[in-house]
Amino acid sequence: MPVSSSHPPCAGQISSVQLVLREAKRLHRAAALGPLSEALPILRRLMATRAVTDRSLPGLFRARCTVQRKHVLRALAREAGYASWEDYRHALPHLDVSHLQQLASVHRGTSVLKLWFSDVSAARRFAAEQGGQAVCVGVQAVVLSTAPSGDAKSGLPPLPGA
């Protein structure tokens, strides 16, 4: 992920830690209380990252009131490539907030077409040929349009090593 400058955020600007905590809160509420269409994708992410390991997906959905914020934070950390929330928490102040905002917007807006790829190199090849911006999401990648959307009015940051 791109590294941000060492300058502290302005009073009206959100920090990367605050952004991830806000996203975790949103995901936690949707997983625990949201409709099936919102809860299942989040529960699948929790299971895919092994943040919750003691239940099957149907069992986790039936007992979704047991999902805690710590599970969501652990899943977000693992999706970002960190072993634990604690490691991710220490790295967050050094990460670019705009990149984190873009990652959060990838999982929102089901009405927007998102082109998913099994690896980053395939996404980069497609983006180079067809246009758009490749964004790494765990071991997978998504190509998003470079046109401004409702969630991201600014341009997308490049992937590391791009």
Number of C-alpha atoms within 10 A of each C-alpha: 17 16 14 16 11 9 6 10 13 8 7 6 10 11 19 23 19 14 17 21 17 12 19 21 16 13 23 24 17 19 27 21 13 13 10 11 11 17 19 19 15 19 25 17 16 25 19 14 18 14 21 21 12 10 12 13 17 11 10 21 19 12 12 18 13 11 19 15 17 13 20 27 25 23 26 26 23 21 19 19 14 16 13 16 19 12 13 21 17 10 14 20 19 17 19 17 25 18 21 20 17 18 17 18 15 17 13 11 11 10 6 12 10 14 15 18 19 13 15 21 15 17 24 23 12 17 19 12 9 11 14 19 22 29 25 24 20 16 12 16 20 24 24 23 19 16 12 12 13 8 13 15 10 12 15 21 17 14 15 10 6 7
